[in-house]
C-alpha cells in the first residue's frame, strides 16, 4: 500500500473545507434567527413598558384629581363643623348632635358611592 502525502482534504477532494464552510453558514443562520427572535421580544417588552407608562400617567392624573376633590370636601366639612359648633353654642345640644349625625351619614354615603363607582 502506498501512502499519500498531504492533509485530509487531499484524501476527500477538499470536502473538509466545504463541510467547515457549510457548518459556519449553518451557525450564522441559526445566530441570525436567534437575533431576530430576541429583537422581537425586545420590541414586545418596549411596547409593554410604554403601555405601563401610559397607564401610570393616567392613574396619577386620576389620583391628583381625586385628591383635589377630597381636599375640597375636607374644607367644606371643616366649615360645616365650625358652623355646627357655633350653632351648638347658641342652641340646644340635641339639635347639634342630630345635624352632626346627618352630616356624618351624608359623608359616609358619598364615600360609599365613590368607592363602588370606581372599583380598583
C-alpha positions in Angstrom: 0.0 0.0 0.0 1.2 3.4 -0.9 0.9 6.3 1.5 -0.4 9.5 0.3 1.2 12.7 1.3 -0.7 15.8 2.3 -3.6 16.6 4.5 -7.0 15.1 4.9 -8.6 17.4 2.3 -6.5 15.9 -0.4 -7.9 12.5 0.6 -11.5 13.6 0.2 -11.1 16.2 -2.5 -11.5 19.3 -0.3 -14.7 18.2 1.4 -13.4 19.1 4.8 -13.2 22.7 3.8 -16.6 22.6 2.3 -18.0 21.0 5.5 -16.5 23.7 7.6 -18.0 26.4 5.3 -21.4 24.7 5.4 -21.2 24.4 9.2 -20.2 28.0 9.5 -23.1 29.1 7.3 -25.5 27.0 9.4 -24.2 28.6 12.6 -24.6 32.0 11.1 -28.1 31.2 10.0 -29.0 30.0 13.5 -27.4 33.1 15.0 -29.4 35.4 12.8 -32.7 33.5 13.6 -32.0 33.9 17.4 -31.1 37.6 16.9 -34.5 38.1 15.1 -36.3 36.3 17.9 -34.5 38.4 20.5 -35.3 41.6 18.6 -39.0 40.6 18.5 -39.0 40.0 22.3 -37.3 43.3 22.9 -39.9 45.1 20.8 -42.7 43.4 22.7 -41.1 44.5 26.0 -40.7 48.0 24.8 -44.4 48.1 23.8 -45.4 46.7 27.1 -43.4 49.3 29.1 -44.8 52.1 27.0 -48.3 50.9 27.8 -47.4 50.6 31.5 -46.1 54.2 31.4 -49.3 55.5 29.8 -51.4 53.6 32.4 -49.3 55.0 35.3 -49.6 58.6 34.0 -53.4 58.2 33.7 -53.7 56.8 37.2 -51.5 59.6 38.6 -53.8 62.2 36.9 -56.9 60.4 38.3 -55.4 60.3 41.8 -54.4 64.0 41.7 -58.0 64.9 40.7 -59.4 62.7 43.4 -57.0 64.3 46.0 -58.2 67.8 45.0 -61.8 66.6 45.3 -61.3 65.2 48.7 -59.3 68.3 49.8 -62.3 70.4 48.8 -64.7 68.1 50.6 -62.4 68.3 53.7 -62.5 72.1 53.6 -66.3 72.0 53.3 -66.6 69.6 56.2 -64.4 71.8 58.3 -66.6 74.8 57.6 -69.6 72.8 58.4 -68.1 71.6 61.7 -67.3 75.2 62.6 -70.9 76.3 61.8 -72.2 73.4 63.8 -70.0 74.3 66.7 -71.3 77.9 66.6 -74.9 76.7 66.4 -74.4 74.2 69.3 -73.2 77.1 71.4 -76.3 79.1 70.6 -79.0 76.4 70.7 -79.6 73.0 72.3 -77.1 70.2 72.1 -79.7 67.7 70.8 -80.2 69.7 67.7 -76.4 69.9 67.0 -76.0 66.2 67.6 -78.8 65.5 65.1 -77.2 67.8 62.5 -73.8 66.2 63.0 -75.2 62.7 62.6 -76.9 63.7 59.4 -73.6 65.2 58.1 -71.7 62.1 59.0 -74.2 59.9 57.3 -74.1 62.0 54.2 -70.3 61.8 54.2 -70.4 58.0 54.5 -72.9 57.8 51.7 -70.7 59.9 49.4 -67.6 57.8 50.4 -69.5 54.6 49.7 -70.7 55.9 46.3 -67.1 56.9 45.3 -65.8 53.5 46.5 -68.2 51.5 44.4 -68.3 53.9 41.4 -64.6 53.5 40.8 -63.7 49.9 41.8 -59.9 49.1 41.9 
